[in-house]
Amino acid sequence: MDKTFYITTPIYYPTANPHMGHAYSSIIADFFARFKFIDEYDVHFLTGTDEHGLKIQRSAEKKGLEPQLFCDEISQTFRDLSKTLNLTNTDFIRTTEERHKRTVKHLWEELEKNDNIYLSNYSGWYSVSDEAFYNEDEIEEINGKKIAIASKSNVEWIEEESYFFRLSKWEKPLLKYYQENPDFIAPETRKNEVISFVKGGLKDLSISRKTFSWGIKVPNNDSHVIYVWLDALTNYLSALNFTNKKDDLFKKFWPPQIHLIGKDILRFHAIYWPAFLLAANIDLPKKIYGHGWILSGEEKMSKSKGNILDPIKIIKDYGLDPLRYYLIKDVSFGNDGSISQERLEDCINSDLANNYGNLCQRVTAFAVKNCNSKIPKNIKFLEDDLSLLNKYKDNLDLIRSKIDNQDINFYINFIVNSLFEANKYFNDQEPWKKKNDPLRLNTIVYTTLEIVRKISFLLYPIIPDSSLKALKIFDISKKNIKLKTIINNEFLVKDSNINEIEILFKKIDKNND
């Protein structure tokens, strides 16, 4: 059976230009996609934009634009960001595409056919900012304004005819599913939040609106538009041509291995989405992972607060790979993370320039000078060499398991420790003092070069461009990066040429700040 891996980012709501939170979700998803690629999986990686709803309609009106033109312009900034971040996404979906509209209508009809939808009247609190309905106990009053407790966004009272999804019907099946599939929601804190909410009781969900027009029309009733979250969530099906279940794409990749989302949209993905799927007799995703926020100071970034960190500017100032590495290393995955320019610069200097870049440069320069620019041919491993080399063989299955459980912290720490050990090994072995013992000199050089290769393979999902530059030492290209080969201690072709490489990372002179 072919190994497949389907991963999705949240589809981003394009009311404003993308910020660091969007970049973080995308970079993390790309990390998982690249890891699975080098582990020889067939990867389908989806991202895109969610373009319907009242919030979009009002944002377009403020700009004096038709909603579609507004979406065309701002969605392009997210597509451009995907390229800037060097994402390997195989698809970019927009909810204004015809393929998506067809799928949403098809799902609606499936839900309706199974008696999960009915027409009634809705009255209650609604947040335009969140595109979400809130119960009375989820609202507080501050300075005379009604506020959603969770998001601190303004809510307004609405009363209108609405179609409802029988969410209450799926309360017990959802709780049963959570119990039988304990890894369905992660991390653990998010799972507990969801279970607690569902145990508090689920009310039927309003899934249409009449007071605005920007959305997908309800089948056979054009006076209603479909609730934006039923619309948006369906994108994960749309991208696989769900309307034709015999389509190779759907058969091959559904269900997704992981929906990667921010914690603020957990309820929609971990309660509403599985309920819709259960009601339509569609297999559920393997996992919903709600990661933390990227904070500016102590606050979540938002346009309204004016605390947006621009990933484009940071990339321009420091480079893409340093930003990717810093976000993956410095933000403990699953938790909120506050980022800073100072820590980014420290990360570049210590981990990338001093440890990785310096190791690559030192051993390459030494081999060029002392091994005739060749990978040493005559070698004999000693215990010190093998103890370092076998670390990768002994830990490969563990690494795979950790990634399958989204333990990025283990992965990056493994790399950081490996770099420290490799630099220490080269220093302690002192090959420059072994010129009278060519066999030992060659073995030290070969061992260090092999470790550079192994570490570069592991770094590829994090810093793809820089790792590929390092692998030019051996003329290894992207297609030759296979995770399984890190267990091979004599992978490098002996007596083949070694190439000198450019400096991978320039140290930042912090004295000039």
C-alpha positions as CSV (number, residue, x, y, z in Angstrom):
1,M,0.0,0.0,0.0
2,D,1.3,3.5,-0.9
3,K,2.2,5.8,1.9
4,T,0.0,8.9,1.7
5,F,-0.1,12.1,3.8
6,Y,-2.7,14.8,3.6
7,I,-2.1,17.9,5.7
8,T,-4.0,21.2,5.7
9,T,-3.5,24.6,7.1
10,P,-6.5,26.7,8.2
11,I,-7.8,28.5,5.1
12,Y,-7.0,32.1,5.9
13,Y,-9.7,34.8,6.2
14,P,-8.5,37.6,3.9
15,T,-9.8,40.7,5.4
16,A,-6.3,42.2,5.7
17,N,-2.8,41.3,4.7
18,P,-1.2,38.2,6.2
19,H,0.8,38.5,9.5
20,M,3.2,36.3,11.4
21,G,0.5,34.1,12.8
22,H,-0.5,33.1,9.2
23,A,3.2,32.5,8.4
24,Y,3.7,30.3,11.5
25,S,0.8,28.0,10.6
26,S,2.0,27.7,7.1
27,I,5.7,27.1,8.0
28,I,4.7,24.4,10.5
29,A,2.5,22.6,8.0
30,D,5.3,22.8,5.4
31,F,7.7,21.3,7.9
32,F,5.4,18.2,8.3
33,A,4.9,18.0,4.6
34,R,8.6,18.1,3.8
35,F,9.4,15.6,6.5
36,K,6.9,13.1,5.1
37,F,8.3,13.8,1.6
38,I,11.8,12.8,2.6
39,D,10.3,9.8,4.3
40,E,8.9,8.9,0.8
41,Y,5.3,9.6,1.4
42,D,3.0,10.9,-1.4
43,V,2.1,14.2,0.2
44,H,-0.9,16.4,-0.5
45,F,-0.6,19.8,1.2
46,L,-3.5,22.2,1.1
47,T,-3.7,25.9,2.0
48,G,-5.9,28.7,0.8
49,T,-8.4,31.5,1.6
50,D,-11.9,31.6,3.1
51,E,-13.7,34.4,1.2
52,H,-17.3,34.5,2.2
53,G,-19.3,36.0,5.0
54,L,-20.5,39.3,6.4
55,K,-17.1,40.3,7.6
56,I,-15.7,40.1,4.1
57,Q,-18.7,41.9,2.7
58,R,-18.3,44.8,5.1
59,S,-14.5,45.0,4.6
60,A,-15.1,45.2,0.8
61,E,-17.7,48.0,1.3
62,K,-15.2,50.0,3.4
63,K,-12.7,49.7,0.5
64,G,-15.4,50.7,-2.1
65,L,-14.9,47.4,-3.9
66,E,-17.2,44.5,-5.0
67,P,-16.6,41.5,-2.6
68,Q,-15.2,39.4,-5.4
69,L,-12.7,42.0,-6.5
70,F,-11.7,42.6,-2.9
71,C,-11.1,38.9,-2.4
72,D,-9.2,38.6,-5.6
73,E,-6.7,41.2,-4.5
74,I,-6.2,40.2,-0.9
75,S,-6.2,36.4,-1.6
76,Q,-3.3,37.0,-4.0
77,T,-1.3,38.3,-1.0
78,F,-1.7,35.0,0.7
79,R,-0.8,33.1,-2.4
80,D,2.3,35.3,-2.7
81,L,3.1,34.6,1.0
82,S,3.1,30.9,0.2
83,K,5.7,31.5,-2.4
84,T,7.7,33.8,-0.2
85,L,7.7,31.2,2.6
86,N,8.9,28.5,0.1
87,L,5.9,26.3,0.8
88,T,5.5,23.0,-0.9
89,N,1.7,23.1,-1.0
90,T,0.2,21.1,-3.8
91,D,-3.0,23.1,-3.9
92,F,-4.2,26.6,-3.0
93,I,-8.0,26.7,-2.6
94,R,-10.3,29.6,-2.6
95,T,-13.9,29.3,-1.4
96,T,-15.1,31.5,-4.3
97,E,-14.0,28.8,-6.8
98,E,-16.7,26.8,-8.6
99,R,-15.2,23.5,-7.5
100,H,-15.8,24.6,-3.9
101,K,-19.3,25.9,-4.4
102,R,-20.3,22.6,-6.0
103,T,-18.9,20.7,-3.0
104,V,-20.6,22.9,-0.4
105,K,-24.0,22.5,-2.1
106,H,-23.4,18.7,-2.4
107,L,-22.6,18.4,1.3
108,W,-25.7,20.5,2.2
109,E,-27.8,18.2,0.1
110,E,-26.3,15.1,1.9
111,L,-27.0,16.6,5.3
112,E,-30.5,17.6,4.2
113,K,-31.2,14.1,2.8
114,N,-30.3,12.5,6.1
115,D,-32.7,14.8,8.0
116,N,-30.0,16.9,9.7
117,I,-31.2,20.3,8.5
118,Y,-34.5,22.1,9.2
119,L,-35.9,25.6,8.7
120,S,-36.8,27.7,11.8
121,N,-36.0,31.1,13.3
122,Y,-32.8,32.3,15.0
123,S,-32.4,34.9,17.6
124,G,-29.1,35.4,19.5
125,W,-25.7,36.9,19.7
126,Y,-23.4,37.0,16.6
127,S,-19.8,38.2,16.2
128,V,-19.1,39.5,12.7
129,S,-15.4,39.5,13.5
130,D,-15.4,35.8,14.5
131,E,-18.2,34.8,12.1
132,A,-19.5,32.9,15.1
133,F,-22.7,32.5,17.2
134,Y,-22.4,32.8,21.0
135,N,-24.7,31.6,23.8
136,E,-25.7,34.0,26.6
137,D,-23.2,32.5,29.0
138,E,-20.4,33.2,26.5
139,I,-21.1,36.9,26.5
140,E,-20.1,39.7,28.9
141,E,-20.8,43.4,29.0
142,I,-17.9,45.9,29.1
143,N,-18.5,49.6,29.0
144,G,-22.0,49.1,27.7
145,K,-21.0,46.8,24.9
146,K,-21.6,43.1,24.6
147,I,-18.4,41.2,24.1
148,A,-17.6,37.5,23.4
149,I,-15.6,36.3,26.4
150,A,-13.3,34.0,24.5
151,S,-12.3,36.4,21.7
152,K,-13.1,39.8,23.2
153,S,-14.9,40.7,19.9
154,N,-18.1,42.7,19.7
155,V,-21.3,40.8,19.3
156,E,-24.6,41.9,18.0
157,W,-28.2,40.6,18.4
158,I,-29.7,39.2,15.3
159,E,-33.2,37.7,14.6
160,E,-34.0,36.1,11.3
161,E,-35.3,33.0,9.6
162,S,-32.5,30.4,9.5
163,Y,-31.8,26.8,8.5
164,F,-30.4,24.8,11.5
165,F,-28.1,21.8,11.6
166,R,-29.2,19.2,14.3
167,L,-26.0,19.6,16.2
168,S,-27.6,18.4,19.5
169,K,-28.2,15.0,17.8
170,W,-24.5,14.5,17.6
171,E,-23.5,15.3,21.2
172,K,-23.3,11.7,22.4
173,P,-21.7,10.3,19.1
174,L,-19.0,13.0,19.4
175,L,-18.2,12.2,23.0
176,K,-18.1,8.5,22.1
177,Y,-15.7,9.3,19.2
178,Y,-13.4,11.4,21.4
179,Q,-13.3,8.6,23.9
180,E,-12.6,5.9,21.3
181,N,-10.0,8.1,19.5
182,P,-8.0,9.8,22.2
183,D,-5.5,11.3,19.7
184,F,-8.2,12.9,17.5
185,I,-7.7,16.3,19.2
186,A,-4.3,17.6,20.3
187,P,-2.7,18.8,22.3
188,E,-4.3,17.4,25.4
189,T,-5.4,20.8,26.8
190,R,-7.3,21.5,23.7
191,K,-9.0,18.1,23.8
192,N,-10.1,18.7,27.4
193,E,-11.5,22.1,26.4
194,V,-13.6,20.5,23.6
195,I,-14.9,17.6,25.7
196,S,-15.9,20.0,28.5
197,F,-17.8,22.2,26.0
198,V,-19.6,19.3,24.4
199,K,-20.5,17.8,27.8
200,G,-22.1,21.2,28.7
201,G,-24.6,20.5,26.0
202,L,-24.9,21.2,22.3
203,K,-27.6,23.3,20.8
204,D,-28.7,23.1,17.1
205,L,-26.5,25.3,15.0
206,S,-27.8,28.1,12.7
207,I,-26.3,27.4,9.3
208,S,-27.7,30.1,7.1
209,R,-28.2,33.9,7.0
210,K,-30.6,36.2,5.2
211,T,-29.4,39.6,6.2
212,F,-26.4,39.7,3.8
213,S,-25.8,38.2,0.3
214,W,-22.0,37.4,0.1
215,G,-21.9,33.7,0.2
216,I,-23.0,30.4,-1.4
217,K,-26.7,30.2,-1.8
218,V,-28.7,27.5,-0.1
219,P,-29.8,24.9,-2.6
220,N,-33.4,25.6,-3.7
221,N,-33.7,28.7,-1.6
222,D,-31.7,31.7,-2.9
223,S,-32.9,34.0,-0.1
224,H,-30.4,32.3,2.2
225,V,-26.6,32.1,2.1
226,I,-24.8,29.2,3.8
227,Y,-23.2,29.9,7.1
228,V,-19.5,30.8,6.5
229,W,-18.1,28.0,8.7
230,L,-20.1,25.2,7.0
231,D,-18.9,26.7,3.8
232,A,-15.2,27.2,4.8
233,L,-14.7,23.8,6.5
234,T,-15.9,22.0,3.4
235,N,-12.7,23.2,1.5
236,Y,-10.9,20.2,2.8
237,L,-13.2,18.0,0.7
238,S,-13.4,20.4,-2.2
239,A,-9.7,20.2,-2.8
240,L,-10.0,16.4,-3.4
241,N,-12.9,16.5,-5.8
242,F,-15.4,15.1,-3.2
243,T,-18.4,15.4,-5.5
244,N,-16.9,12.5,-7.4
245,K,-16.1,10.0,-4.6
246,K,-14.6,7.7,-7.2
247,D,-12.0,10.4,-8.1
248,D,-8.5,9.1,-7.6
249,L,-7.5,12.2,-5.5
250,F,-10.3,11.6,-2.9
251,K,-9.8,7.9,-2.8
252,K,-6.1,8.3,-2.3
253,F,-5.9,11.1,0.3
254,W,-9.1,11.2,2.4
255,P,-9.2,11.3,5.3
256,P,-6.5,13.9,6.2
257,Q,-3.8,12.9,8.6
258,I,-3.9,16.3,10.2
259,H,-5.8,19.6,10.1
260,L,-3.4,22.1,11.5
261,I,-5.2,25.1,13.0
262,G,-4.9,27.9,15.5
263,K,-6.5,27.3,18.8
264,D,-9.1,30.1,18.2
265,I,-10.9,28.1,15.6
266,L,-10.8,24.8,17.5
267,R,-14.5,24.6,18.2
268,F,-15.4,24.8,14.5
269,H,-12.9,22.1,13.6
270,A,-13.3,19.8,16.6
271,I,-17.0,20.0,17.1
272,Y,-18.9,21.3,14.1
273,W,-16.7,19.7,11.4
274,P,-16.8,16.2,12.7
275,A,-20.5,16.5,13.4
276,F,-21.1,17.5,9.7
277,L,-19.0,14.6,8.5
278,L,-20.6,12.1,10.8
279,A,-24.0,13.3,9.6
280,A,-23.0,12.9,6.0
281,N,-21.4,9.5,6.5
282,I,-17.9,10.7,5.7
283,D,-14.8,9.5,7.5
284,L,-13.3,11.9,10.0
285,P,-9.8,13.4,9.8
286,K,-7.2,11.5,11.8
287,K,-6.2,14.5,13.9
288,I,-7.2,18.1,14.7
289,Y,-4.2,20.0,16.1
290,G,-4.8,23.4,17.6
291,H,-1.5,25.2,18.0
292,G,-1.0,28.3,20.1
293,W,-0.8,31.9,19.0
294,I,2.2,34.0,18.0
295,L,2.1,36.9,20.4
296,S,3.3,40.4,20.1
297,G,4.2,41.1,23.7
298,E,1.4,39.4,25.7
299,E,-1.3,39.9,23.1
300,K,-2.5,37.9,20.0
301,M,-1.7,39.8,16.9
302,S,-4.6,41.5,15.1
303,K,-5.1,44.4,12.8
304,S,-7.5,46.1,15.2
305,K,-4.8,46.2,17.9
306,G,-2.2,47.5,15.5
307,N,0.4,44.9,16.7
308,I,0.9,43.1,13.4
309,L,4.4,41.6,12.8
310,D,5.1,41.6,9.1
311,P,6.8,38.3,8.1
312,I,7.8,39.8,4.7
313,K,9.9,42.5,6.4
314,I,11.6,40.1,8.7
315,I,12.4,37.8,5.8
316,K,13.9,40.8,3.9
317,D,16.0,41.7,6.9
318,Y,17.2,38.3,8.1
319,G,16.3,35.7,5.4
320,L,13.6,33.1,5.1
321,D,15.4,30.1,6.5
322,P,16.5,31.9,9.7
323,L,12.9,32.8,10.3
324,R,11.7,29.3,9.7
325,Y,14.3,27.9,12.0
326,Y,13.6,30.4,14.7
327,L,9.8,29.9,14.7
328,I,10.1,26.2,14.9
329,K,12.8,26.2,17.6
330,D,11.8,29.1,19.8
331,V,8.0,28.6,19.9
332,S,7.2,25.5,21.9
333,F,4.7,23.8,19.5
334,G,1.2,23.7,20.9
335,N,1.7,26.7,23.2
336,D,1.5,30.4,22.7
337,G,4.9,32.0,21.8
338,S,6.1,35.5,22.0
339,I,8.8,36.3,19.5
340,S,11.5,39.0,19.5
341,Q,14.1,40.4,17.2
342,E,16.8,39.8,19.9
343,R,16.1,36.1,20.2
344,L,15.9,35.7,16.4
345,E,19.4,37.2,16.2
346,D,20.7,35.0,19.0
347,C,19.3,32.0,17.2
348,I,21.0,32.9,13.9
349,N,24.3,33.5,15.6
350,S,24.4,30.5,17.9
351,D,22.6,27.7,16.1
352,L,22.9,28.5,12.5
353,A,26.1,30.4,12.0
354,N,28.3,29.1,14.9
355,N,27.0,25.5,15.0
356,Y,25.7,24.3,11.7
357,G,27.3,26.8,9.3
358,N,30.7,26.7,11.0
359,L,30.7,22.9,11.1
360,C,30.0,22.7,7.4
361,Q,32.7,25.2,6.6
362,R,35.4,23.8,8.9
363,V,35.2,20.2,7.8
364,T,34.9,21.1,4.1
365,A,37.9,23.4,4.2
366,F,39.9,20.8,6.1
367,A,39.0,18.1,3.7
368,V,39.8,20.2,0.7
369,K,43.3,21.0,2.1
370,N,44.2,17.6,3.6
371,C,42.2,15.0,1.6
372,N,42.8,16.4,-1.9
373,S,39.2,17.7,-2.1
374,K,38.0,14.1,-2.0
375,I,35.8,12.1,0.4
376,P,38.3,9.9,2.2
377,K,38.6,6.4,0.8
378,N,40.6,4.5,3.4
379,I,38.8,4.6,6.8
380,K,38.4,2.5,9.9
381,F,35.7,3.4,12.4
382,L,36.5,3.3,16.1
383,E,34.1,3.2,19.0
384,D,34.0,7.0,19.3
385,D,33.1,7.4,15.6
386,L,30.4,4.7,15.7
387,S,28.8,6.0,18.9
388,L,28.1,9.2,17.1
389,L,27.1,7.8,13.8
390,N,24.8,5.1,15.2
391,K,22.8,7.7,17.1
392,Y,20.8,8.3,13.9
393,K,20.2,4.6,13.3
394,D,19.1,4.0,16.9
395,N,16.7,7.0,16.9
396,L,15.1,6.9,13.4
397,D,12.0,5.1,14.4
398,L,11.7,7.3,17.5
399,I,12.0,10.4,15.3
400,R,9.2,9.2,13.0
401,S,7.0,8.4,16.0
402,K,7.6,11.8,17.5
403,I,6.7,13.5,14.3
404,D,3.6,11.5,14.0
405,N,2.7,12.8,17.4
406,Q,3.6,16.4,16.4
407,D,6.5,16.5,18.9
408,I,8.5,19.1,17.0
409,N,10.3,20.1,20.2
410,F,11.9,16.6,20.4
411,Y,12.9,16.9,16.7
412,I,14.6,20.3,16.9
413,N,16.3,19.4,20.2
414,F,17.7,16.2,18.6
415,I,19.2,18.3,15.9
416,V,20.6,21.0,18.2
417,N,22.2,18.3,20.4
418,S,23.6,16.5,17.3
419,L,25.2,19.7,16.1
420,F,26.8,20.3,19.5
421,E,28.1,16.7,19.6
422,A,29.4,16.9,16.0
423,N,31.4,20.1,16.7
424,K,32.7,18.7,19.9
425,Y,33.8,15.5,18.2
426,F,35.7,17.4,15.5
427,N,37.4,19.5,18.1
428,D,38.2,16.6,20.5
429,Q,39.5,14.3,17.7
430,E,41.9,17.1,16.5
431,P,42.4,15.8,12.9
432,W,45.0,18.5,12.3
433,K,47.2,16.6,14.7
434,K,46.8,13.3,12.8
435,K,48.8,14.1,9.7
436,N,51.1,11.3,10.5
437,D,48.2,8.9,10.9
438,P,46.3,9.3,7.6
439,L,43.9,6.4,8.3
440,R,42.7,8.2,11.5
441,L,42.7,11.6,9.9
442,N,40.6,10.2,7.0
443,T,38.2,8.5,9.4
444,I,37.6,11.6,11.4
445,V,36.9,13.6,8.3
446,Y,34.7,10.9,6.8
447,T,32.7,10.6,10.1
448,T,32.2,14.4,10.4
449,L,31.1,14.7,6.7
450,E,28.7,11.8,7.2
451,I,27.2,13.6,10.2
452,V,27.0,16.9,8.2
453,R,25.0,14.9,5.6
454,K,22.7,13.3,8.2
455,I,22.0,16.6,10.0
456,S,21.4,18.4,6.7
457,F,18.8,15.7,5.8
458,L,17.1,16.3,9.1
459,L,17.3,20.1,8.7
460,Y,15.8,20.0,5.2
461,P,12.1,20.2,6.5
462,I,13.1,23.3,8.6
463,I,15.6,25.2,6.5
464,P,15.3,23.7,3.0
465,D,17.3,26.2,1.0
466,S,20.3,26.3,3.4
467,S,20.4,22.5,3.9
468,L,20.5,22.1,0.1
469,K,23.3,24.6,-0.1
470,A,25.2,22.5,2.5
471,L,24.5,19.3,0.6
472,K,26.3,20.8,-2.5
473,I,29.4,19.7,-0.7
474,F,28.5,16.2,-1.9
475,D,26.5,17.0,-5.0
476,I,23.4,15.8,-3.2
477,S,20.2,17.2,-4.6
478,K,16.6,17.3,-3.2
479,K,15.6,14.1,-4.9
480,N,18.4,12.3,-3.1
481,I,17.3,13.3,0.4
482,K,15.8,10.1,1.8
483,L,15.2,9.9,5.5
484,K,15.9,6.1,5.6
485,T,19.5,6.7,4.5
486,I,20.5,8.5,7.7
487,I,21.0,5.0,9.2
488,N,23.7,4.3,6.6
489,N,27.1,5.2,8.1
490,E,28.9,4.9,4.7
491,F,26.5,6.6,2.5
492,L,29.0,9.1,1.0
493,V,30.7,7.8,-2.1
494,K,34.4,7.4,-1.2
495,D,36.9,9.2,-3.4
496,S,34.2,11.4,-4.9
497,N,34.8,15.1,-5.1
498,I,34.1,17.6,-2.2
499,N,32.9,21.0,-3.2
500,E,33.6,24.1,-1.2
501,I,30.4,26.1,-0.4
502,E,29.5,29.6,0.3
503,I,29.0,30.9,3.9
504,L,25.6,29.6,4.9
505,F,24.7,32.1,7.5
506,K,26.3,35.5,8.2
507,K,26.6,36.3,11.9
508,I,24.8,39.4,13.1
509,D,27.0,42.0,14.7
510,K,24.8,43.0,17.6
511,N,27.2,45.7,18.7
512,N,26.0,47.8,15.9
513,D,22.4,47.7,17.1
